[in-house]
C-alpha cells in the first residue's frame, strides 16, 4: 500500500480550502507537509511506535500520547452545516510540545471527557483509522458501538474506471472491483458482512 492510498483512506469527503499550508497529492487530497511526511515514515517503518518514553513525567506522557495521533470528529458550524469530515492528523514533536504545555498548566483530565475516540473493529492502524467518537450513556459509561455502525452500507461508493471496470469503495479502507456496477456493489456488501461478523465474534471471545 502506498502513502497516497493511505491518505485517500483517511482524508475523504470535504477538503480544506487550498492554502500555502497544504500540499495536494496525486489523488487530489489536501494534507499538511508534516502529515504527509508522518504517513510516509510510518509506511516505510522509519517512524518509531507512537508511545512516548516511559521515563517521562506521567502528565507529559499522557498529553504526548494524545498529541501523537489526533482523531478529529466531524466538524459543524453553529447552524449545523457540516464543515469537515472526520480525519486523522498529528502534531510534530508531540513530546516536546507536551512538555511545554504541561509547564503552561495544561493537563489531561479523563473525568472531563465529553467525547472519546474508539477504533474501527478490525480496521487499519490508528494513524490511518478515522474510527468513531462516542459519548457516555445515561449511566456515565462509555458504550461499545456495534460493529455494524462502523460499516454502514450507505457509505459505499461505486464508480466506473477508465478501463470499464466498476469499483466499489468504503471509507473504512475496503474496496472491490467487478465487470458491472451491481456486482461491485454486491461484492462490497459481502465484504462488509464478513467484517461485521468477524468483529462481533472477536468481541464475544
C-alpha positions in Angstrom: 0.0 0.0 0.0 1.4 3.4 -0.9 1.3 6.6 1.1 -1.1 8.0 -1.5 -3.5 5.2 -1.0 -3.5 5.6 2.8 -4.0 9.3 2.6 -7.1 8.7 0.4 -8.5 6.3 3.0 -8.2 8.7 5.9 -8.9 12.0 4.2 -12.2 11.5 2.4 -15.1 13.9 1.9 -14.9 17.7 2.1 -11.3 19.0 1.9 -10.0 22.2 3.5 -9.6 25.2 1.2 -6.3 25.4 -0.7 -3.7 27.4 1.1 0.1 27.6 1.4 -0.2 25.3 4.5 -1.4 22.3 2.4 0.0 20.2 -0.4 -2.1 18.3 -3.0 -1.4 14.6 -3.6 -1.9 12.9 -7.0 -5.3 11.7 -5.7 -6.4 15.3 -5.1 -6.2 15.1 -1.3 -5.0 18.2 0.6 -2.8 17.5 3.6 -0.1 19.3 5.5 3.5 18.6 4.6 4.1 17.4 8.1 1.3 14.9 8.0 2.4 13.6 4.6 5.9 13.1 6.0 4.4 11.3 9.0 2.4 8.9 6.8 5.4 8.2 4.6 7.7 7.5 7.5 5.1 5.2 9.1 4.7 3.2 5.9 8.5 2.8 5.4 9.0 1.7 9.1 11.2 4.7 9.8 8.8 6.1 12.4 9.0 4.6 15.9 5.9 3.3 17.6 3.9 6.3 18.9 4.3 5.7 22.6 6.3 8.4 24.5 9.2 7.4 26.7 8.0 5.6 29.8 10.5 7.6 31.9 8.6 10.8 31.1 6.6 12.6 33.7 3.1 10.9 33.7 1.4 14.1 32.8 3.7 14.8 29.9 3.4 11.2 28.7 -0.4 11.3 28.8 -0.6 14.6 26.9 2.1 13.4 24.4 0.0 10.3 23.6 -3.0 12.5 22.9 -1.0 14.7 20.5 1.0 12.0 18.7 -2.1 10.9 16.7 -5.2 13.1 16.8 -8.6 11.7 15.6 -10.8 14.6 14.7 -14.6 14.1 14.5 -17.0 15.7 12.0 -17.0 19.5 12.3 -20.2 21.5 12.2 -20.9 25.2 12.2 -23.2 26.8 14.8 -26.2 26.4 12.5 -25.5 22.7 11.9 -23.8 23.0 8.5 -21.1 20.3 8.0 -17.7 21.9 7.6 -15.4 18.9 7.6 -15.5 15.1 7.6 -13.6 13.0 10.2 -9.9 13.0 9.7 -6.6 12.0 11.3 -3.7 14.3 12.0 -0.7 14.7 14.3 1.5 17.2 16.0 5.1 17.3 15.1 7.4 16.8 18.1 4.5 15.8 20.3 6.6 15.0 23.3 8.3 18.4 23.2 5.0 20.2 22.7 3.5 18.2 25.6 6.4 19.1 27.9 5.9 22.8 27.1 2.1 22.7 27.5 2.4 20.9 30.9 4.6 23.7 32.1 1.9 26.1 30.9 -0.6 24.3 33.1 -2.3 22.0 30.5 -3.3 18.6 31.8 -5.3 15.5 30.6 -8.4 15.1 32.8 -10.3 11.9 31.9 -13.1 12.9 34.2 -13.8 15.9 32.0 -14.0 13.9 28.7 -17.2 14.6 26.8 -16.3 12.5 23.7 -13.9 9.6 23.3 -12.4 8.1 20.1 -12.9 4.4 19.5 -11.1 2.4 16.7 -12.8 0.6 13.9 -13.2 -3.1 14.7 -10.6 -5.0 12.6 -9.8 -1.6 11.0 -6.5 -0.2 9.9 -3.8 1.1 12.3 -4.8 4.1 14.4 -2.8 6.5 12.3 -5.0 5.7 9.3 -8.3 5.0 11.0 -10.9 7.7 11.4 -12.8 5.3 13.8 -15.7 6.8 15.7 -16.3 9.2 18.5 -18.7 8.2 21.3 -20.3 9.8 24.3 -21.2 8.5 27.7 -24.5 6.7 28.2 -27.1 7.6 30.8 -25.1 5.8 33.4 -21.9 7.6 32.7 -20.3 4.6 31.0 -18.6 4.5 27.6 -20.6 2.2 25.3 -19.1 -0.3 22.9 -20.7 0.5 19.5 -22.0 -2.4 17.4 -19.5 -3.1 14.5 -22.3 -2.6 12.0 -22.3 1.2 12.9 -18.8 1.4 11.5 -19.5 -0.5 8.3 -22.6 1.5 7.1 -23.8 0.3 3.7 -24.9 3.8 2.8 -21.2 4.9 2.7 -20.5 2.6 -0.2 -19.4 4.5 -3.4 -19.4 2.8 -6.8 -17.6 4.3 -9.8 -16.5 3.1 -13.2 -12.8 3.3 -14.1 -11.3 4.3 -17.5 -10.8 0.6 -18.3 -14.6 -0.1 -18.0 -14.4 -2.0 -14.7 -16.6 -0.9 -11.8 -15.0 -0.3 -8.3 -16.8 -0.1 -5.0 -15.1 1.6 -2.1 -15.9 2.1 1.6 -14.4 4.8 3.9 -13.2 2.0 6.3 -10.5 1.1 3.8 -12.3 -1.6 1.8 -12.6 -1.9 -2.0 -13.8 -4.3 -4.6 -13.8 -4.4 -8.4 -16.2 -6.1 -10.9 -17.4 -6.0 -14.5 -20.7 -4.5 -13.5 -21.9 -1.9 -11.1 -24.2 -4.3 -9.4 -21.5 -7.0 -8.9 -19.1 -4.4 -7.5 -21.7 -3.2 -5.0 -22.7 -6.8 -4.1 -19.1 -7.8 -3.5 -18.6 -4.8 -1.2 -21.8 -5.7 0.8 -20.3 -9.2 1.2 -17.1 -7.8 2.5 -18.9 -5.6 5.0 -21.0 -8.5 6.2 -17.8 -10.6 6.7 -16.0 -7.8 8.6 -19.1 -7.2 10.8 -19.4 -10.9 11.7 -15.7 -11.2 12.4 -15.7 -8.2 14.6 -18.8 -9.4 16.6 -17.2 -12.8 17.1 -14.0 -11.2 18.3 -15.9 -9.1 20.8 -17.7 -12.1 22.2 -14.5 -14.1 22.8 
